[in-house]
Amino acid sequence: MNPKLRRLIIQLTLITSLILLILVIIFFASKNEDIRSFSLNLITELVGFVIIVFILERILNKYRELEGLEKMNFVASQFNKVFQGYVNTLADIYKATSTEATDEIFKDLKKLFNEDFFKQLDNFDIDSHGPVIDKVEKINDEFKFHFKPWHEVLINRFEEHEKMMESYFEKYSAWMNNDMMKMYSGVLDIKISNSIRAHKRYEQLRLEEQEEGFVKYRISVSCGYHIFALANTLITIDEYNRSAFSSVEQIAVNKNLWANHIAPGIGESLISDEDEKNYIPRGLMDYSKLSKF
């Protein structure tokens, strides 16, 4: 409700209540029947007025609640487009580091961001070719496809998601409730694109220092924990949306994820046993100790 209108209604109610009190006192104190009759008529009219104002205020409050809920539904549907983008990107990583397809991940986000996801992340070859074509060459009537490396694909994708988050936050923050503000800002604060850039810069510096051979570095612990934080936040948002906004299209893993004709291929970016010797050894990141699901 408009604050000015609300103040006016409160002022009118207080004034009417004061007049009613005076009329009631006059009614019981006066012995003149004309005055008593006049007072009673006014009391009846004013009581009716107070009841109408009360009903009107309840109707306006209900309308305000419905209007606010409608706005929050719209905001949730807009942000879900960004969250779906994050899930699609992380699901592609899961597929590229899996050894077999499983339909379990289609049930809910907890099934996608399971223990296997993070174990596979530790063996994710971030320098292998990603699911995006960089350029196409024609050689002797045959086409040769060159793919962007995963680290470039991820930086581009996460940058796009992060920019959309910033844009939507600027547009719709006034329409969010406290729960939405807390959860959505949690996603906004996670900058995986910067984490991957830092990982590549660090890797390059370390490789330049190597005197013998070429040694690869696994995805950094920092990147891994940023992805872990994002996954946990997306699970929380998904659970909240399903309970609060049942009419909004929910976040879900693409049912066609495992299709052979859709890149990336299953397990194509998983560090093989043969290639293991080219990577700096490191124990598995123990995300399970931080997991709340």
C-alpha positions as CSV (number, residue, x, y, z in Angstrom):
1,M,0.0,0.0,0.0
2,N,1.1,3.5,-0.7
3,P,2.6,4.9,2.6
4,K,0.7,8.2,2.3
5,L,-2.6,6.4,1.8
6,R,-1.8,4.1,4.8
7,R,-1.1,7.2,7.0
8,L,-4.4,8.8,5.8
9,I,-6.3,5.7,6.7
10,I,-4.7,5.5,10.2
11,Q,-5.4,9.2,10.8
12,L,-9.1,8.8,9.7
13,T,-9.5,5.8,11.9
14,L,-8.0,7.6,15.0
15,I,-10.2,10.7,14.4
16,T,-13.3,8.5,13.9
17,S,-12.5,6.5,17.0
18,L,-12.2,9.8,19.0
19,I,-15.5,11.1,17.7
20,L,-17.1,7.8,18.5
21,L,-15.9,7.9,22.1
22,I,-17.2,11.5,22.5
23,L,-20.6,10.5,21.0
24,V,-20.8,7.5,23.3
25,I,-20.1,9.7,26.3
26,I,-22.8,12.2,25.1
27,F,-25.3,9.4,24.6
28,F,-25.0,8.0,28.1
29,A,-24.5,11.4,29.8
30,S,-27.4,13.2,28.2
31,K,-31.0,12.9,29.3
32,N,-32.4,14.7,26.2
33,E,-33.9,12.1,24.0
34,D,-33.3,14.1,20.8
35,I,-29.6,14.4,21.6
36,R,-29.4,10.7,22.5
37,S,-31.2,9.8,19.3
38,F,-28.9,12.0,17.2
39,S,-25.8,10.6,18.9
40,L,-27.0,7.0,18.4
41,N,-27.5,7.7,14.7
42,L,-24.1,9.2,14.3
43,I,-22.5,6.3,16.3
44,T,-24.2,3.8,13.9
45,E,-23.0,5.7,10.9
46,L,-19.4,6.0,12.2
47,V,-19.2,2.3,13.2
48,G,-20.3,1.4,9.7
49,F,-17.6,3.8,8.3
50,V,-14.9,2.2,10.5
51,I,-15.9,-1.3,9.4
52,I,-15.7,-0.3,5.7
53,V,-12.3,1.3,6.3
54,F,-11.1,-1.9,8.0
55,I,-12.4,-4.1,5.2
56,L,-10.9,-1.8,2.6
57,E,-7.5,-1.9,4.4
58,R,-7.6,-5.7,4.5
59,I,-8.4,-5.9,0.8
60,L,-5.6,-3.4,-0.1
61,N,-3.1,-5.4,2.1
62,K,-4.1,-8.7,0.3
63,Y,-3.7,-7.0,-3.0
64,R,-0.3,-5.8,-2.0
65,E,0.8,-9.3,-0.9
66,L,-0.4,-10.8,-4.2
67,E,1.3,-8.0,-6.1
68,G,4.6,-8.7,-4.2
69,L,4.3,-12.4,-4.7
70,E,3.7,-11.9,-8.4
71,K,6.8,-9.7,-8.6
72,M,8.9,-12.3,-6.7
73,N,7.6,-15.1,-9.1
74,F,8.8,-13.0,-12.0
75,V,12.2,-12.3,-10.4
76,A,12.6,-16.0,-9.6
77,S,11.8,-17.0,-13.2
78,Q,14.4,-14.5,-14.5
79,F,17.1,-15.6,-12.2
80,N,16.4,-19.2,-12.9
81,K,17.6,-18.6,-16.5
82,V,21.0,-17.7,-15.1
83,F,21.0,-20.6,-12.6
84,Q,20.1,-23.0,-15.4
85,G,23.1,-21.7,-17.3
86,Y,25.4,-22.5,-14.3
87,V,23.9,-26.0,-14.0
88,N,24.3,-26.7,-17.7
89,T,28.0,-25.7,-17.5
90,L,28.6,-27.8,-14.5
91,A,26.7,-30.7,-15.9
92,D,28.9,-30.6,-19.0
93,I,32.0,-30.9,-16.8
94,Y,30.4,-33.9,-15.1
95,K,29.7,-35.6,-18.4
96,A,33.2,-34.9,-19.7
97,T,34.8,-36.5,-16.6
98,S,32.4,-39.4,-16.2
99,T,33.1,-43.0,-17.3
100,E,29.4,-43.9,-17.8
101,A,26.0,-42.3,-18.1
102,T,23.6,-42.3,-15.2
103,D,20.0,-41.1,-15.0
104,E,20.2,-40.4,-11.3
105,I,21.4,-36.9,-11.9
106,F,18.0,-36.0,-13.5
107,K,16.2,-36.4,-10.2
108,D,17.4,-33.2,-8.5
109,L,20.6,-31.1,-8.2
110,K,21.8,-33.1,-5.2
111,K,22.2,-36.1,-7.4
112,L,24.3,-34.1,-9.9
113,F,26.5,-32.5,-7.2
114,N,27.3,-35.7,-5.5
115,E,30.7,-37.1,-4.2
116,D,31.5,-38.4,-7.7
117,F,31.2,-35.0,-9.2
118,F,33.9,-33.6,-7.0
119,K,36.2,-36.6,-7.3
120,Q,36.0,-36.3,-11.0
121,L,36.6,-32.6,-10.8
122,D,40.0,-33.3,-9.3
123,N,40.8,-35.3,-12.4
124,F,39.4,-32.8,-14.9
125,D,41.8,-31.9,-17.7
126,I,41.0,-28.2,-17.9
127,D,43.5,-27.9,-20.9
128,S,41.8,-30.5,-23.0
129,H,39.4,-29.4,-25.8
130,G,36.0,-28.2,-24.7
131,P,32.6,-28.5,-26.3
132,V,32.9,-25.3,-28.3
133,I,34.3,-25.0,-31.9
134,D,37.0,-22.4,-32.3
135,K,37.5,-22.6,-36.0
136,V,37.0,-24.9,-39.0
137,E,39.6,-25.6,-41.6
138,K,39.1,-27.2,-45.0
139,I,41.9,-29.5,-46.0
140,N,41.7,-31.6,-49.2
141,D,37.9,-31.4,-49.3
142,E,37.7,-32.5,-45.6
143,F,36.8,-30.3,-42.7
144,K,39.0,-30.1,-39.6
145,F,37.4,-28.8,-36.4
146,H,39.5,-26.9,-33.9
147,F,38.0,-26.7,-30.4
148,K,38.6,-24.2,-27.7
149,P,40.3,-25.6,-24.6
150,W,38.1,-26.1,-21.5
151,H,39.6,-23.3,-19.5
152,E,38.6,-20.7,-22.2
153,V,35.2,-22.2,-22.5
154,L,34.6,-22.0,-18.8
155,I,36.0,-18.5,-18.5
156,N,33.6,-17.3,-21.3
157,R,30.6,-19.1,-19.9
158,F,31.1,-18.1,-16.3
159,E,31.7,-14.5,-17.3
160,E,28.5,-14.5,-19.2
161,H,26.6,-16.0,-16.2
162,E,28.2,-13.5,-13.8
163,K,27.3,-10.5,-16.0
164,M,23.7,-11.7,-16.2
165,M,23.6,-12.0,-12.4
166,E,24.9,-8.5,-12.0
167,S,22.4,-7.1,-14.5
168,Y,19.4,-8.9,-13.0
169,F,20.5,-8.0,-9.4
170,E,20.6,-4.3,-10.4
171,K,17.2,-4.5,-12.0
172,Y,15.2,-6.7,-9.6
173,S,16.8,-6.4,-6.1
174,A,14.0,-4.1,-4.9
175,W,11.5,-6.9,-5.6
176,M,13.3,-9.7,-3.7
177,N,12.5,-10.8,-0.1
178,N,15.3,-11.3,2.4
179,D,15.7,-15.0,1.6
180,M,16.1,-14.4,-2.1
181,M,18.5,-11.5,-1.5
182,K,20.7,-13.7,0.7
183,M,20.8,-16.7,-1.6
184,Y,21.1,-14.8,-4.9
185,S,23.9,-12.5,-3.6
186,G,25.7,-15.7,-2.6
187,V,25.9,-16.7,-6.2
188,L,26.8,-13.1,-7.2
189,D,29.8,-13.2,-4.9
190,I,31.3,-16.4,-6.5
191,K,33.5,-15.4,-9.4
192,I,34.7,-18.7,-10.9
193,S,36.0,-17.0,-14.1
194,N,38.5,-15.0,-12.0
195,S,39.5,-18.2,-10.2
196,I,40.2,-20.0,-13.4
197,R,42.2,-17.1,-14.8
198,A,44.3,-17.0,-11.6
199,H,44.8,-20.8,-11.9
200,K,46.1,-20.4,-15.5
201,R,48.4,-17.6,-14.6
202,Y,49.8,-19.5,-11.7
203,E,50.2,-22.6,-13.9
204,Q,52.0,-20.6,-16.5
205,L,54.5,-19.1,-14.0
206,R,55.2,-22.5,-12.5
207,L,55.7,-24.1,-15.9
208,E,58.2,-21.3,-16.9
209,E,60.2,-22.2,-13.8
210,Q,60.4,-25.9,-14.7
211,E,63.8,-26.9,-16.0
212,E,63.0,-30.4,-17.1
213,G,60.1,-31.6,-19.1
214,F,56.5,-30.3,-19.3
215,V,54.4,-30.8,-16.2
216,K,50.7,-30.1,-16.1
217,Y,48.7,-28.8,-13.2
218,R,45.3,-30.1,-12.1
219,I,42.4,-27.6,-11.5
220,S,43.4,-25.5,-8.5
221,V,41.9,-26.1,-5.0
222,S,40.6,-22.5,-5.2
223,C,38.6,-23.3,-8.4
224,G,37.4,-26.5,-6.8
225,Y,36.1,-24.8,-3.7
226,H,34.5,-22.0,-5.7
227,I,32.6,-24.6,-7.7
228,F,31.7,-26.4,-4.5
229,A,30.3,-23.2,-3.0
230,L,28.3,-22.5,-6.2
231,A,26.9,-26.1,-6.2
232,N,25.8,-25.8,-2.6
233,T,24.1,-22.4,-3.2
234,L,22.3,-23.7,-6.3
235,I,20.9,-26.7,-4.3
236,T,19.6,-24.3,-1.6
237,I,18.0,-22.0,-4.2
238,D,16.5,-25.0,-6.1
239,E,14.9,-26.3,-2.8
240,Y,13.6,-22.9,-1.9
241,N,12.1,-22.3,-5.4
242,R,10.3,-25.6,-5.4
243,S,8.6,-24.7,-2.1
244,A,8.0,-21.0,-2.7
245,F,7.4,-20.7,-6.5
246,S,5.8,-23.9,-7.7
247,S,4.5,-22.1,-10.8
248,V,8.0,-21.1,-11.9
249,E,10.0,-23.4,-14.3
250,Q,12.5,-25.1,-12.1
251,I,16.2,-25.7,-12.5
252,A,17.0,-29.1,-13.9
253,V,19.7,-31.1,-15.7
254,N,19.1,-31.3,-19.4
255,K,17.5,-34.7,-20.2
256,N,19.6,-34.9,-23.4
257,L,22.9,-34.5,-21.5
258,W,24.2,-38.0,-22.2
259,A,23.3,-38.0,-25.9
260,N,26.3,-39.0,-28.1
261,H,25.7,-36.3,-30.7
262,I,25.9,-33.5,-28.1
263,A,29.3,-32.3,-26.9
264,P,31.2,-32.9,-24.7
265,G,31.7,-36.6,-25.0
266,I,31.4,-38.9,-22.0
267,G,34.8,-39.0,-20.2
268,E,36.7,-37.2,-23.0
269,S,38.3,-34.7,-20.5
270,L,39.1,-37.1,-17.8
271,I,42.8,-37.4,-17.0
272,S,43.7,-40.9,-18.1
273,D,45.9,-43.3,-16.2
274,E,48.4,-43.1,-19.0
275,D,48.5,-39.3,-18.9
276,E,48.6,-39.2,-15.1
277,K,52.4,-39.1,-15.0
278,N,52.2,-35.7,-16.8
279,Y,50.3,-34.1,-13.9
280,I,51.6,-32.8,-10.6
281,P,50.4,-35.3,-8.0
282,R,47.9,-34.1,-5.5
283,G,45.5,-35.9,-3.1
284,L,41.8,-35.7,-3.8
285,M,40.1,-32.5,-2.5
286,D,38.0,-33.5,0.5
287,Y,34.8,-31.6,-0.1
288,S,32.8,-34.1,1.9
289,K,33.9,-32.5,5.2
290,L,32.2,-29.2,4.0
291,S,29.2,-30.7,2.4
292,K,25.8,-29.9,4.0
293,F,23.9,-32.3,1.8
